[in-house]
Amino acid sequence: MKTWFSLNLIEKLGCKHEDAGEFREALEIWLYGLQLAKKVYKIDHVNVASMHIRVSNCMLQLGDLPNAIINTIVAVGILERTKGKDHPKTGTVYLNLALMQSRYGNYENALDSCQKSIKTLTVAYGKNHYEVGKAHRMMAMILGFSHDWSSAIKHWRKTRDIFTQCLERSNSEIGDTYYFEATSYYEIGRLSEAKFSLNKAIEIYNECKNLESLISCYNDLGVLHLVTGEYEEAIKFLKSKLIGEIHDNGIKCRLLNNLALAYRMLHKPKQALAISLKALNLCEKITGFNDIKAGFSHSVVARSYIELQDWDKVILHSNKALKIYKLKACPDKPKHISVLSNLAIAYYHLKKYNRSKEILEEAISIIENSEFEIEPTLKIGIFNDYGSVNFQLGNNHLAYKWIKQALDIGSSTVGLLNTSVAKIFLNLAQLFKKTGNYYDANKMCKNAFRGLLKDRKKAFNVLSSLSRRNFTNYTAEYFSTWINLLNEKNMNEVKEAYKVWMQIKGAATELEMNIQLAFDKVDEDEKAKIRDYKKCLNEFSQLRLITFENSEDERKRKKSLKILNERINELEVRFGRFLLSVPNPMINVDVDPENIFSILNENELFLDFGHIDDEMFFFAVSNHGTIQYKKIKNATLLIKKIKILNKLIRIADPNALDECKNLYNLLIKPFSGIFQNIKYLVLSPDAELHLLPWEILYDGNQFLVEKFDSFRYVFSAREILKGKKQKKKERSTNSAVVFGNPDFSFVPKTKANSISCSGYISKLNSSSFFKSVKIMEIPETGIEAEKIAFLLGPSTELFQGKNATEKNLMNLKSPEVLHIATHGLFLKTDELESDPLLQSFIFLAGANVGLYKDGKTGIMSALEVSTVNLKETELVVLSLCQSAEGIIYSVEGVINMCYAILIAGARSVISSLWQIPNQDTMELLLRMYKNCKAGATVPEALVNAKREMSKKLHPYYWGSLIYHGEKTKILR
């Protein structure tokens, strides 16, 4: 009785210490109790087994895992001999033993113990009991630890089936099974199943209000979308409203770092940097400056600075990360190697090749001696960079060895059609060129772009229009390697390179350009979605133009903007996927140089420009089947001169002629041979070249407009090919519409007084077009409109004054000619960076008044204009200021009002590069229309009008208007 009383007291004291977390004191009591129990009972007694279990638990808490396992093995042996192998307690202890063995890394014994537990508990309780489910869960976890993901999935499914029968649907434990099942699917690359399971977990965590698990799911779903290239979807999940409700700052840091990665993948380095710095500051605040997580955040920040090419900052943050990792003896070798890679890249770009080589050798040493499995893409990058450094140091043999090793790893893991492998091919190309092997150098370049273009196509299937434009420049950057290898005299090499350039340039603009073309070729379901898309664009643009005085209405407006933006992105991604499969030759053009040859006329030359990094070049294509590649020297000086000219010409400064001559000497004179016998120019500018009207270039005696009979501008060769395949609509009469002299102060009966455009007008007031808060009237455009309407013929519709409304413009149905004479404005502002089409405007009747009840403001953004039906329109003349100015995207063109007109379906546009003088612009356009009536094509008619005016006027008065699009005739 006394001994029993002592054991009972030991039980109470031991539990008391355990509950208080005093495991060392509890262990001493349990060890004393174990000795006492062995004296009182036989060794094979259930109470002795219980004491062994108590001892084991405390040892586990104190980190003495080997002795904890020994005590649990003794306990399970006693239970088998006393309670039997099929007793539930025996099964439970086997489960505990499995957990300890797995923690010790002994997965084989852990799996055996877990299997015994499942068998025992199944006999004791039946196969669908909750305790059996827990055993299957342990089995799945251990299989995951041992990387047997396929077997783990089977046990997660079994666990889920049992828990679903035993628990309510809203129980977090069911959500956990879906979550870990998703993890297993992810590890074996079955990403669609992983997404499905994560979404199921989200449903359950939502129901049971498990916020922290819900946030983890959103984070992992965001990462999944990153892996599959769906970067905007990733951002959607990572920027979920839940981020503001996170209490765990560690999770918040992880979310922010993943969000930064998403922005980097979208090639938005500034946003990525801002978010990664926020994550770093938060991490240092909660964990301290020398925590491992802070080290990881420093490495993420360094990666963002790589995108911005701020090499000093890359070195600063990489060194901080390395210091933390070394201080903490970080066991995570992949993270360590990744930081070394960033550091080596920075020193490489600073041309400190020996230092870069030392760092890469340290990374290679870690890879070769690491017990961890290093990710193949990380090894590929390190080996390839090491080859590049040796190439720069003149160690060609060593360079080839390591680059080839990187290629071997790439071909056996990620495949040859991959961006990381493309970089290897380009390095090999440089190596072959250095050794004089131009044939293989060119071959390597072709191999590189096979992978790059495949990756781009995959990305284009999941990106919206805006993100595609950002992404294209990333692909183009690699092209500079190829052009530096080109032999100008080898026509086959030049043709192969140009074919790739044709596939790069202008690729991202195709989505928006093709939607209007596709409308008549798709089924009713897709037509409805295109209509929905246009409606969303209009609503989004209108909501961006207004502000509400009532705070609740303003809150609703911002919420609606967010919803509309998500819907627009969703539809753009959808269109990007299905348009490629539409059986329409106007959309799916074959981008091949051979097709350009047949389209160009005799004496017509196509100049296709590129500006990548510090390289500026062009391909000159003629209908004789020849392609010439030319590199432009002094690209930096050329860009500087274009900017100077832009400032001078806008104020009609006489010195502008000197800059016109300087630019002639840089762009025309060195290549005079290619212009022999040429009468017609087709120009596809790039970067800042979009700001230059070639007609005003001056040789000291003549302007270029006097030497060539027409100038046409296009965004890319794709536009020429597509335009040629469009069928002309047969018209019985000339249909034309003219807008002019809008009444900006017109107040219609449908005016909604509670809403104003004041938020936007205040920004527009910085323009010289405005006095106070009102747009200046321009009666001269009324005279222009009437004269041009008379020239266009009796069937012309003329909208002036109070009738020159946004509503009437939106209701157009593809007139042959559309002429708009009013105020225009390009407003460059960071606030509207979400879409460059929200930075160009046309002002119509009521623009000074505010919003009408039909949602029209009188201020039309280019985004709204892009939804007007102009798919059969031959020519749109934008007789308004700055309609050709806009946001410039390298290799994609300028996103402006002219671009919006082309999206709407028009075949050609005349637009202005600067603020145009009313009287002289009217004279120029009247001359042009008269030349069209005499039988000239529109670009020829415009050139003839400019020639006449160039004889007596500064180019400011006639040089601003440029012709964009295919060669067309009107007034036939």
PARODO-97004 format. One line per 4 residues: number of its first residue (from 1); their letters; for each residue x negated, z negated, y negated of C-alpha. Coordinates in steps of 0.05 Angstrom, whole numbers. Example, Ala and Ser with C-alpha at 12.3 -4.5 7.8 and 13.67 -1.06 7.14 Angstrom:
2
1> AS> -246/-156/90; -273/-143/21
// end
This chain:
972
1> MKTW> 0/0/0; -56/-18/-48; -94/47/-32; -31/88/-43
5> FSLN> -21/52/-110; -93/69/-129; -83/143/-113; -18/143/-154
9> LIEK> -56/113/-213; -111/165/-206; -58/220/-207; -29/193/-272
13> LGCK> -97/184/-306; -123/252/-284; -62/288/-309; -64/250/-375
17> HEDA> -136/273/-388; -120/344/-367; -60/347/-413; -105/323/-470
21> GEFR> -157/377/-454; -208/325/-432; -229/363/-370; -296/328/-358
25> EALE> -263/260/-357; -207/288/-313; -259/317/-265; -292/250/-255
29> IWLY> -225/219/-237; -206/276/-190; -274/271/-154; -264/196/-144
33> GLQL> -193/210/-120; -219/262/-71; -267/212/-39; -211/160/-35
37> AKKV> -162/210/-4; -212/229/49; -219/155/68; -144/142/70
41> YKID> -122/208/103; -153/254/153; -195/310/123; -142/360/144
45> HVNV> -86/330/103; -44/362/49; -62/307/-1; -136/321/8
49> ASMH> -121/395/-5; -84/376/-68; -145/337/-93; -190/396/-79
53> IRVS> -143/439/-121; -145/388/-178; -221/387/-176; -222/463/-174
57> NCML> -178/470/-235; -222/425/-277; -285/460/-254; -253/526/-274
61> QLGD> -238/499/-344; -310/474/-351; -339/541/-330; -365/520/-262
65> LPNA> -334/579/-227; -376/578/-162; -357/506/-145; -285/518/-166
69> IINT> -282/575/-115; -313/531/-60; -262/476/-72; -204/526/-71
73> IVAV> -230/556/-5; -232/486/25; -161/472/0; -132/537/28
77> GILE> -166/524/95; -134/454/99; -65/482/80; -70/536/134
81> RTKG> -85/483/186; -32/434/162; 25/473/130; 12/538/166
85> KDHP> -9/608/144; 62/626/124; 76/567/79; 90/583/5
89> KTGT> 39/533/-20; -14/567/22; 5/633/-11; 2/603/-81
93> VYLN> -68/575/-70; -92/642/-43; -67/672/-108; -108/621/-148
97> LALM> -169/637/-105; -160/711/-118; -160/699/-193; -224/658/-190
101> QSRY> -259/709/-146; -240/766/-192; -268/727/-252; -332/718/-213
105> GNYE> -335/793/-202; -324/788/-127; -268/839/-126; -271/853/-51
109> NALD> -258/780/-32; -207/774/-89; -167/833/-62; -169/803/8
113> SCQK> -144/735/-18; -90/770/-59; -67/810/1; -62/745/42
117> SIKT> -21/714/-14; 28/773/-16; 36/770/59; 47/694/60
121> LTVA> 95/692/2; 135/752/29; 146/715/95; 163/651/59
125> YGKN> 210/678/4; 227/750/22; 197/813/-8; 237/813/-74
129> HYEV> 223/741/-95; 194/726/-164; 132/692/-133; 118/754/-92
133> GKAH> 122/795/-157; 70/750/-188; 24/763/-128; 33/838/-135
137> RMMA> 17/830/-210; -48/795/-192; -65/850/-142; -53/903/-196
141> MILG> -98/866/-245; -155/859/-195; -150/933/-176; -155/948/-250
145> FSHD> -217/905/-256; -248/945/-199; -226/1011/-233; -179/1031/-176
149> WSSA> -126/1052/-226; -83/1093/-179; -74/1034/-131; -63/988/-191
153> IKHW> -5/1032/-214; 30/1024/-146; 27/948/-152; 49/949/-225
157> RKTR> 110/989/-203; 123/939/-147; 117/881/-195; 165/915/-244
161> DIFT> 217/928/-189; 215/855/-167; 217/826/-238; 275/872/-257
165> QCLE> 316/843/-200; 296/770/-213; 294/767/-290; 337/789/-348
169> RSNS> 319/857/-377; 296/827/-443; 243/784/-409; 172/795/-436
173> EIGD> 143/795/-366; 178/860/-351; 151/889/-416; 81/866/-393
177> TYYF> 87/907/-329; 103/970/-368; 46/955/-417; -7/946/-363
181> EATS> 21/1005/-323; 10/1047/-386; -62/1022/-390; -74/1045/-318
185> YYEI> -44/1113/-332; -88/1120/-393; -151/1105/-353; -139/1162/-304
189> GRLS> -119/1211/-359; -44/1214/-344; -27/1208/-417; 46/1229/-417
193> EAKF> 62/1175/-366; 23/1125/-408; 65/1143/-469; 129/1136/-429
197> SLNK> 110/1067/-403; 88/1043/-472; 154/1065/-502; 191/1026/-447
201> AIEI> 149/965/-463; 167/972/-537; 241/974/-519; 236/909/-481
205> YNEC> 191/873/-531; 240/893/-585; 297/862/-547; 261/797/-533
209> KNLE> 231/793/-604; 160/788/-578; 126/810/-642; 53/804/-623
213> SLIS> 62/844/-559; 103/895/-597; 47/905/-647; -4/914/-591
217> CYND> 41/967/-561; 46/1004/-628; -29/1000/-635; -41/1028/-565
221> LGVL> 11/1082/-574; -24/1101/-638; -90/1105/-601; -57/1148/-547
225> HLVT> -33/1197/-600; -104/1198/-627; -132/1216/-558; -81/1272/-550
229> GEYE> -96/1299/-620; -29/1278/-650; -62/1246/-709; -1/1243/-754
233> EAIK> 40/1210/-699; -17/1160/-691; -13/1144/-765; 62/1137/-760
237> FLKS> 55/1082/-708; -6/1049/-737; 26/1046/-806; 91/1018/-777
241> KLIG> 128/968/-820; 107/916/-768; 37/916/-797; 63/872/-854
245> EIHD> 91/822/-805; 27/811/-764; 4/739/-763; -56/752/-719
249> NGIK> -110/779/-765; -152/802/-706; -96/850/-685; -89/872/-757
253> CRLL> -163/889/-761; -157/929/-697; -97/967/-724; -133/982/-789
257> NNLA> -196/1007/-754; -154/1053/-710; -117/1077/-771; -183/1094/-805
261> LAYR> -202/1134/-743; -137/1173/-747; -150/1192/-819; -221/1213/-801
265> MLHK> -193/1258/-746; -148/1289/-799; -211/1299/-842; -186/1253/-896
269> PKQA> -251/1213/-905; -231/1177/-970; -168/1148/-939; -208/1130/-876
273> LAIS> -261/1094/-917; -210/1054/-958; -176/1029/-895; -240/1014/-857
277> LKAL> -266/973/-917; -201/935/-918; -210/920/-843; -281/897/-855
281> NLCE> -262/850/-912; -206/820/-870; -251/813/-809; -306/777/-848
285> KITG> -254/731/-879; -226/708/-812; -286/711/-766; -346/703/-812
289> FNDI> -400/752/-833; -439/749/-767; -382/756/-717; -383/813/-666
293> KAGF> -317/839/-694; -349/843/-763; -405/883/-732; -356/932/-703
297> SHSV> -321/939/-771; -387/954/-804; -398/1010/-754; -329/1039/-769
301> VARS> -344/1037/-844; -411/1072/-831; -375/1127/-794; -329/1138/-853
305> YIEL> -389/1144/-899; -417/1197/-852; -356/1240/-867; -370/1231/-942
309> QDWD> -444/1245/-932; -464/1180/-967; -526/1169/-925; -551/1106/-960
313> KVIL> -485/1072/-946; -487/1095/-874; -555/1062/-866; -533/999/-901
317> HSNK> -472/986/-857; -505/1010/-793; -562/961/-803; -513/905/-816
321> ALKI> -477/922/-751; -543/923/-713; -565/857/-742; -500/824/-718
325> YKLK> -504/856/-649; -576/833/-639; -561/764/-667; -504/755/-618
329> ACPD> -541/790/-561; -482/837/-557; -469/859/-485; -426/918/-506
333> KPKH> -478/973/-500; -433/1032/-519; -418/1000/-587; -492/986/-597
337> ISVL> -510/1058/-580; -456/1085/-626; -486/1047/-685; -555/1074/-669
341> SNLA> -526/1144/-667; -496/1135/-737; -563/1109/-763; -601/1167/-732
345> IAYY> -553/1218/-763; -564/1188/-832; -640/1192/-827; -635/1263/-799
349> HLKK> -596/1286/-860; -645/1251/-905; -699/1293/-869; -734/1230/-844
353> YNRS> -740/1260/-775; -792/1213/-746; -749/1152/-763; -688/1187/-733
357> KEIL> -729/1202/-670; -749/1128/-662; -676/1105/-667; -652/1157/-617
361> EEAI> -707/1137/-568; -682/1065/-572; -611/1090/-556; -636/1132/-498
365> SIIE> -674/1072/-470; -609/1031/-471; -571/1088/-437; -623/1094/-381
369> NSEF> -628/1019/-368; -555/999/-379; -514/969/-323; -452/993/-360
373> EIEP> -421/1062/-352; -435/1099/-417; -382/1147/-441; -404/1220/-430
377> TLKI> -388/1243/-501; -433/1187/-528; -490/1209/-483; -479/1282/-501
381> GIFN> -484/1265/-576; -547/1223/-568; -584/1274/-524; -562/1332/-568
385> DYGS> -585/1296/-632; -651/1279/-599; -661/1352/-584; -644/1370/-656
389> VNFQ> -695/1321/-683; -749/1348/-638; -730/1418/-661; -742/1398/-733
393> LGNN> -809/1367/-715; -831/1431/-680; -827/1403/-609; -789/1464/-582
397> HLAY> -801/1450/-509; -776/1378/-515; -718/1401/-558; -695/1451/-505
401> KWIK> -701/1398/-450; -655/1348/-483; -605/1398/-511; -600/1429/-442
405> QALD> -590/1360/-412; -533/1347/-461; -502/1415/-442; -506/1398/-368
409> IGSS> -470/1332/-379; -418/1366/-422; -404/1422/-373; -394/1372/-316
413> TVGL> -350/1323/-355; -313/1346/-417; -319/1421/-403; -351/1477/-441
417> LNTS> -291/1490/-487; -300/1427/-527; -322/1410/-598; -379/1364/-575
421> VAKI> -406/1419/-530; -398/1470/-586; -450/1431/-626; -498/1438/-567
425> FLNL> -489/1513/-565; -503/1518/-640; -567/1478/-631; -588/1524/-575
429> AQLF> -573/1583/-620; -621/1556/-673; -674/1544/-620; -668/1615/-593
433> KKTG> -672/1644/-663; -736/1605/-676; -767/1635/-614; -744/1705/-634
437> NYYD> -690/1710/-581; -634/1736/-626; -592/1762/-568; -584/1694/-536
441> ANKM> -577/1661/-605; -516/1704/-619; -489/1691/-549; -494/1616/-560
445> CKNA> -455/1622/-625; -399/1659/-590; -397/1604/-537; -393/1551/-590
449> FRGL> -334/1581/-625; -295/1591/-561; -294/1515/-556; -282/1502/-630
453> LKDR> -224/1551/-634; -193/1523/-571; -197/1452/-600; -168/1478/-665
457> KKAF> -109/1511/-630; -95/1445/-594; -97/1407/-660; -53/1459/-694
461> NVLS> 1/1445/-642; 8/1374/-667; -7/1377/-742; 37/1390/-802
465> SLSR> 19/1445/-853; -19/1399/-900; -61/1370/-843; -76/1440/-816
469> RNFT> -107/1460/-882; -151/1398/-881; -170/1412/-809; -190/1485/-819
473> NYTA> -248/1469/-865; -277/1426/-809; -280/1486/-762; -309/1531/-817
477> EYFS> -367/1484/-830; -398/1504/-763; -396/1578/-783; -454/1568/-831
481> TWIN> -500/1561/-771; -478/1629/-745; -485/1666/-812; -555/1640/-819
485> LLNE> -572/1672/-752; -540/1740/-768; -583/1802/-769; -550/1843/-825
489> KNMN> -573/1908/-793; -544/1895/-724; -472/1921/-730; -449/1891/-664
493> EVKE> -472/1822/-683; -440/1827/-751; -374/1852/-721; -373/1795/-670
497> AYKV> -385/1743/-724; -332/1774/-769; -280/1773/-714; -290/1698/-709
501> WMQI> -288/1691/-785; -221/1728/-784; -195/1676/-735; -219/1618/-779
505> KGAA> -199/1640/-849; -127/1631/-868; -105/1605/-800; -71/1543/-827
509> TELE> -28/1581/-877; 5/1620/-821; 57/1567/-805; 89/1568/-874
513> MNIQ> 82/1643/-881; 114/1656/-813; 176/1613/-817; 213/1662/-863
517> LAFD> 190/1721/-821; 213/1688/-757; 283/1672/-780; 316/1737/-756
521> KVDE> 278/1735/-690; 298/1666/-663; 361/1638/-632; 415/1600/-670
525> DEKA> 386/1532/-652; 319/1549/-684; 354/1581/-744; 391/1516/-755
529> KIRD> 325/1478/-754; 295/1526/-804; 355/1515/-850; 347/1440/-840
533> YKKC> 273/1446/-857; 288/1482/-922; 342/1432/-940; 293/1374/-929
537> LNEF> 240/1408/-972; 290/1416/-1029; 315/1345/-1025; 244/1318/-1021
541> SQLR> 222/1357/-1082; 284/1336/-1122; 274/1263/-1105; 201/1267/-1127
545> LITF> 223/1292/-1196; 270/1235/-1213; 270/1161/-1226; 329/1113/-1223
549> ENSE> 339/1059/-1275; 374/1015/-1224; 322/980/-1180; 365/984/-1117
553> DERK> 376/1059/-1127; 302/1067/-1137; 287/1029/-1073; 336/1075/-1036
557> RKKS> 303/1136/-1066; 234/1115/-1040; 263/1101/-972; 296/1170/-970
561> LKIL> 230/1202/-990; 195/1169/-931; 249/1192/-882; 249/1263/-909
565> NERI> 173/1267/-906; 174/1246/-833; 228/1297/-817; 189/1352/-852
569> NELE> 125/1336/-814; 164/1333/-749; 195/1402/-761; 129/1433/-783
573> VRFG> 96/1409/-719; 154/1439/-679; 150/1506/-715; 75/1508/-704
577> RFLL> 87/1503/-629; 143/1554/-620; 122/1608/-671; 63/1629/-629
581> SVPN> 110/1647/-572; 160/1686/-616; 158/1760/-592; 148/1787/-662
585> PMIN> 88/1832/-680; 96/1812/-754; 78/1741/-735; 29/1746/-678
589> VDVD> -21/1794/-708; -83/1813/-669; -141/1790/-713; -191/1843/-695
593> PENI> -236/1882/-743; -215/1947/-710; -144/1937/-736; -169/1929/-808
597> FSIL> -206/1995/-805; -141/2034/-792; -102/1998/-848; -151/2010/-905
601> NENE> -144/2075/-943; -198/2125/-959; -243/2098/-1015; -215/2027/-1005
605> LFLD> -261/1968/-992; -241/1899/-967; -287/1842/-989; -277/1779/-948
609> FGHI> -313/1719/-980; -335/1652/-951; -365/1591/-984; -387/1538/-935
613> DDEM> -431/1480/-958; -485/1515/-1000; -476/1582/-966; -437/1639/-1000
617> FFFA> -428/1705/-965; -380/1763/-956; -362/1816/-905; -349/1886/-933
621> VSNH> -301/1926/-891; -283/1999/-900; -238/2048/-864; -301/2084/-839
625> GTIQ> -307/2031/-784; -365/1995/-817; -374/1921/-832; -430/1898/-876
629> YKKI> -452/1825/-881; -482/1803/-947; -508/1735/-968; -500/1716/-1041
633> KNAT> -561/1684/-1072; -555/1630/-1124; -486/1607/-1101; -493/1543/-1141
637> LLIK> -508/1582/-1205; -450/1629/-1190; -400/1572/-1185; -428/1541/-1249
641> KIKI> -419/1607/-1286; -347/1614/-1262; -330/1545/-1289; -363/1561/-1356
645> LNKL> -325/1626/-1360; -259/1591/-1346; -270/1544/-1405; -290/1600/-1453
649> IRIA> -239/1652/-1435; -180/1605/-1444; -196/1599/-1518; -213/1674/-1527
653> DPNA> -285/1654/-1543; -329/1717/-1556; -384/1685/-1514; -340/1694/-1453
657> LDEC> -364/1766/-1450; -435/1741/-1437; -410/1701/-1377; -370/1761/-1353
661> KNLY> -436/1800/-1353; -474/1743/-1319; -423/1742/-1263; -427/1818/-1257
665> NLLI> -502/1812/-1247; -492/1760/-1192; -433/1791/-1155; -435/1866/-1166
669> KPFS> -505/1890/-1186; -543/1865/-1124; -494/1900/-1078; -482/1964/-1118
673> GIFQ> -494/2006/-1057; -431/1983/-1021; -387/2003/-1081; -408/2076/-1079
677> NIKY> -347/2122/-1078; -299/2062/-1077; -235/2066/-1119; -193/2009/-1091
681> LVLS> -214/1937/-1080; -180/1886/-1035; -208/1816/-1047; -202/1754/-1005
685> PDAE> -237/1700/-1047; -258/1631/-1023; -266/1565/-1059; -280/1571/-1134
689> LHLL> -279/1647/-1130; -204/1640/-1132; -211/1623/-1206; -243/1690/-1223
693> PWEI> -205/1754/-1239; -254/1809/-1219; -223/1858/-1268; -258/1822/-1327
697> LYDG> -329/1828/-1298; -371/1866/-1349; -434/1908/-1342; -448/1910/-1417
701> NQFL> -410/1975/-1428; -349/1973/-1383; -304/1921/-1351; -294/1927/-1277
705> VEKF> -221/1945/-1289; -246/2011/-1317; -286/2027/-1254; -234/2015/-1199
709> DSFR> -163/2041/-1194; -132/1978/-1164; -147/1906/-1148; -109/1867/-1095
713> YVFS> -120/1794/-1076; -103/1765/-1008; -116/1697/-975; -146/1728/-912
717> AREI> -150/1789/-868; -90/1761/-830; -47/1774/-891; -67/1848/-893
721> LKGK> -51/1857/-819; 15/1821/-824; 37/1859/-887; 24/1926/-853
725> KQKK> 71/1909/-796; 129/1888/-840; 184/1940/-842; 210/1960/-910
729> KERS> 284/1952/-923; 319/2016/-943; 358/2005/-1007; 411/2051/-1036
733> TNSA> 397/2025/-1107; 342/1987/-1142; 363/1914/-1142; 327/1871/-1193
737> VVFG> 337/1802/-1223; 306/1778/-1289; 303/1706/-1315; 282/1693/-1387
741> NPDF> 288/1646/-1447; 322/1588/-1410; 360/1538/-1453; 319/1476/-1436
745> SFVP> 369/1430/-1472; 431/1458/-1439; 478/1402/-1417; 526/1424/-1362
749> KTKA> 592/1389/-1346; 562/1366/-1280; 509/1324/-1315; 497/1256/-1282
753> NSIS> 477/1211/-1340; 452/1152/-1298; 392/1190/-1272; 333/1218/-1311
757> CSGY> 270/1257/-1301; 233/1210/-1348; 181/1189/-1297; 158/1261/-1288
761> ISKL> 168/1284/-1359; 121/1229/-1384; 66/1261/-1341; 83/1331/-1364
765> NSSS> 79/1310/-1437; 3/1314/-1434; 12/1389/-1436; 10/1426/-1503
769> FFKS> 76/1459/-1485; 114/1396/-1502; 132/1362/-1567; 150/1289/-1559
773> VKIM> 191/1289/-1495; 220/1359/-1501; 198/1426/-1473; 188/1477/-1529
777> EIPE> 236/1535/-1531; 205/1605/-1522; 251/1658/-1551; 198/1712/-1541
781> TGIE> 212/1710/-1466; 284/1729/-1482; 260/1793/-1514; 213/1805/-1455
785> AEKI> 270/1794/-1405; 318/1842/-1441; 266/1898/-1447; 244/1892/-1375
789> AFLL> 317/1889/-1350; 330/1954/-1388; 269/1986/-1355; 289/1962/-1285
793> GPST> 356/1997/-1290; 431/1984/-1297; 438/1945/-1232; 391/1890/-1257
797> ELFQ> 420/1820/-1264; 397/1784/-1326; 399/1708/-1330; 384/1679/-1399
801> GKNA> 398/1616/-1438; 446/1569/-1402; 451/1618/-1343; 376/1616/-1328
805> TEKN> 387/1557/-1281; 354/1531/-1219; 419/1540/-1182; 422/1615/-1197
809> LMNL> 350/1623/-1175; 362/1585/-1110; 422/1630/-1095; 382/1695/-1096
813> KSPE> 385/1741/-1035; 322/1783/-1033; 325/1828/-1095; 275/1884/-1094
817> VLHI> 243/1857/-1158; 246/1787/-1187; 217/1776/-1257; 214/1705/-1286
821> ATHG> 193/1694/-1359; 191/1621/-1378; 144/1561/-1382; 101/1545/-1322
825> LFLK> 53/1488/-1309; 1/1467/-1259; -5/1391/-1262; -66/1365/-1224
829> TDEL> -53/1292/-1208; -73/1246/-1151; -4/1216/-1150; 25/1279/-1118
833> ESDP> -31/1290/-1069; 18/1288/-1010; 34/1362/-1022; 0/1410/-1070
837> LLQS> 65/1449/-1076; 90/1389/-1116; 39/1403/-1171; 62/1471/-1196
841> FIFL> 127/1480/-1236; 175/1529/-1266; 220/1505/-1323; 292/1531/-1327
845> AGAN> 356/1514/-1364; 369/1440/-1371; 297/1419/-1359; 300/1372/-1420
849> VGLY> 364/1339/-1396; 355/1308/-1327; 389/1311/-1260; 456/1346/-1248
853> KDGK> 506/1323/-1196; 487/1383/-1152; 416/1355/-1148; 385/1407/-1195
857> TGIM> 339/1386/-1251; 318/1450/-1285; 247/1433/-1266; 230/1470/-1201
861> SALE> 169/1452/-1161; 133/1505/-1120; 159/1468/-1059; 231/1484/-1079
865> VSTV> 213/1555/-1098; 184/1565/-1028; 255/1558/-999; 286/1615/-1040
869> NLKE> 307/1675/-998; 257/1730/-1017; 241/1758/-948; 258/1830/-968
873> TELV> 231/1825/-1040; 177/1876/-1057; 151/1844/-1121; 157/1778/-1158
877> VLSL> 128/1775/-1229; 113/1704/-1253; 107/1714/-1328; 91/1642/-1339
881> CQSA> 28/1602/-1350; -18/1576/-1295; 23/1604/-1237; -42/1626/-1201
885> EGII> -75/1558/-1212; -70/1506/-1158; -105/1463/-1106; -161/1501/-1074
889> YSVE> -173/1494/-999; -237/1524/-971; -223/1582/-924; -148/1574/-937
893> GVIN> -136/1597/-1008; -101/1566/-1067; -36/1528/-1059; 4/1544/-1121
897> MCYA> 68/1577/-1146; 43/1645/-1123; 33/1617/-1054; 104/1588/-1054
901> ILIA> 132/1658/-1071; 94/1687/-1011; 121/1633/-966; 190/1651/-989
905> GARS> 178/1720/-960; 159/1765/-1019; 109/1820/-1005; 71/1816/-1070
909> VISS> 65/1771/-1131; 37/1778/-1201; 15/1710/-1228; -29/1681/-1283
913> LWQI> -95/1643/-1280; -89/1611/-1349; -41/1599/-1406; -18/1668/-1427
917> PNQD> -1/1694/-1498; 72/1714/-1500; 69/1778/-1541; 9/1809/-1506
921> TMEL> 34/1790/-1437; 100/1824/-1452; 64/1887/-1475; 21/1887/-1412
925> LLRM> 80/1880/-1366; 122/1933/-1402; 64/1981/-1394; 59/1963/-1320
929> YKNC> 133/1975/-1306; 130/2042/-1343; 71/2062/-1299; 111/2042/-1237
933> KAGA> 169/2087/-1260; 118/2143/-1266; 103/2136/-1191; 42/2090/-1188
937> TVPE> 37/2033/-1138; 44/1964/-1171; -30/1946/-1167; -49/2014/-1196
941> ALVN> 3/2007/-1250; -24/1938/-1269; -96/1964/-1272; -76/2023/-1316
945> AKRE> -40/1975/-1364; -101/1930/-1367; -147/1989/-1380; -108/2009/-1440
949> MSKK> -109/1939/-1470; -182/1925/-1451; -205/1979/-1501; -182/1936/-1560
953> LHPY> -172/1864/-1537; -212/1805/-1510; -200/1795/-1435; -163/1730/-1451
957> YWGS> -103/1773/-1472; -100/1818/-1410; -143/1788/-1355; -101/1729/-1333
961> LIYH> -50/1766/-1291; -72/1783/-1220; -37/1820/-1164; -32/1785/-1096
965> GEKT> -5/1818/-1033; 4/1885/-1000; 4/1951/-1037; 76/1966/-1055
969> KILR> 119/2012/-1097; 181/1995/-1137; 232/2035/-1177; 227/2091/-1126
// end
